[in-house]
């Protein structure tokens, strides 16, 4: 089933993890254009090129844009590149994020600043830039999906810098749903639970910690990036055309099991 046939999709932080899985899933469901943002260092450059090679075909064109998402100039460049290549942008997945685990009492201010700049400032800049493009398009409209986290709803001992940014993304999507609905633009948030990515690879290598995290989920397993990609494609599709301002927990039953 082609849920996003002929749609142009922009994904930030798409070289690995959830962003990469979303790109693959959008390709499976008929997207005709992908705008893939990546951080821009040598490692992510190699990863994004391999993804581009994997996905590009006669029916799917892929363009890539490097840059620090915490810099508003990067968001402007993403929009300019996308419009030059495709003429429009139909879907944004604001996914780029970092979580350098750190003790609160000894956390350097630079860690807080960088986490906020990438996660929250970066989300604001790209959502604002693409929403303006969606408003200017004929016809107006589009779908914006912010990748928040279950951490928007619960605390984390080593995440005092991270959880406020994810709560901010959830709030940003709720406010954007109100602000942008009159232009036919929908805004929704996905709240992943514990998903195995590079962010938590080291943390989950502790087998005791891993077993504890598995036991806390109702489904008794950790999530994979692909578990997030399916719900993202749904929210981007016309099946969700009356869904805006929503927050969808995709956590294997972690939150309900904590109650």
C-alpha angles and dihedrals in degrees: 000000000000102000095170102029113170093001125138111226129196120196125182120210091019104151095091145356120016094353093054092046090051091052091052092047094049089052090052091052098053108269110164098200135030126192105196120193120198134175095254107232121128095264096051090041089060092045095050092048091053090049092048090051091048095051108033114102142143090286101035126058119192127199124183131209124193125204150101105287089207088069112080089215088068092058091050089051092050091054094044092050093047095048092046091052101039110010093234146032119225104175136028124195106191098201110139111120146141135208115188100182111233142164111256099222094052100032112134113236089236091065091054092046095049094046092050093046095052100036106035107015090043092051092049094049097048094042091050093047096048094041088058089052092048090050091051095049125099108258097028121227147069146164126271120192121188117201102222122159144234080255087077086071104035137038130250125203094220095032106068088125095043104045095058090054092051091048086051092054090051090051091045091056092048093051093043089053088059096040098045105034092093088063093052092255117140122203124194138162131227115206109200121198121210104335120177107241138134089275093069102022094109093043093051093047085080099092093205091053091045093051090048092052092048092050091053093061121084090223092050096229139086120250128255125214088253089063088065097041095066095055090045091055090048092054090047093051133082088251084078096043092129095043117101134141089025128139117208120198111213100179110122089252096304097135096045090047090055093058 
